[in-house]
Amino acid sequence: EKKVPPDVSIFWTFDEKNVAATVANGDAASKRQYTTLVDGEHRVIRIDYDAEMEPDRVGWYEFKDGKLRIQLTQGTGKPPTEWDEDQVMVFVPAPRK
């Protein structure tokens, strides 16, 4: 809906079924279920608010240069039609403790 200000860090943590988003200072967090599938040439990720509802965000994902890249649509129920580098989120693995 809106861009995250550059001085705000958000961490996404994935497990086998869920993704949690947390602001760096710990103030806000959300946890949603996700599913993945391969649709033709693209890997698709669906992030759902509720298993009974339409997916809130659908997009493509890929692993490139050791990073996870995701491009999501919102509220359409469909993935994007093309990669748009301005809309791609790039995730790097967290440092090992």
N, C-alpha and C positions, 0 to 999 in steps of 0.2 A: 504494500500500500504506500509506504513512504521509505525513503532512504534512511539508513542508520547514520547518525552523525559520525564523522571520522574519529572523534575522541571516545567513542563507545565501542567496547569489544564485546562480542557475543560469542559464546562457546557452544558448539553443537556436539553432543555426545551420542553416539550410536551404539545400541546393543543389537541383539538378534531380531527384535521386533519393534523397538521404540527409538525415537530420537528426542532428546531433551535439549532445549535451548536455555541458556543461562547468561545473564548479563554479568560481566566481569566482577562487579562489586557484589553479586549475589542477590540483588534486589528483586529480580523477576526471573521466573522460570516457567517453561511450559513443557509438557511431555505429550507426544503424539505417537500413535502407531504408524508404521510405514510398511509398505510392501514393494517388492521389486519384481520386474519381469523383463523379458527381452521381446521387443515388438519390432520385427523386421531387423533393420540395421542399428536400432537404438536400444539402449538399456533405459528402462522407464522406472521411475520412483513415484509412488503415490503416498502422500502424507495425509492421513485422515484425522478429522476431529473426533469422529465417532464411527464405529464399525457400521452403524445403521445409516449413516449419511453419505452423501456424495463426497468424494475426496476434496479437500480444501485446496491442496496444491498437488499438481501433477507435473512431472518434468523428466528431463533426461539427465543421466549421470554417466560419468566416465572416470577412469583412473588414468592420469597422464603425468608423467615425470614424478611419480611417487605421491601425487596429490589427488584428492577427490574433487571433481568438478561437478556442480549441479546447477542446472537452469530450471527454474520452476515457473509455472503459470499459477494464477490464483483464481479460484472460483469458477473455472471453466470446465473442469472435469476432463480436460484434454491436455496432452503435452504440447510443447511449443512446435512450431512448424519448421524452425531453423535455429541453429545456434546463434546467439547474440552475445558477443563477448562482454557487452556492457551490463548484461543481466546474469552472467555466470558468477556463482559463488565458488570460491576456491578454499578447500579445507586442507590443512596440513595436520599430520599426526601430532598429538600432544607429546611433549618430551617425556621420556621414561624417567620414573622416579628412582 
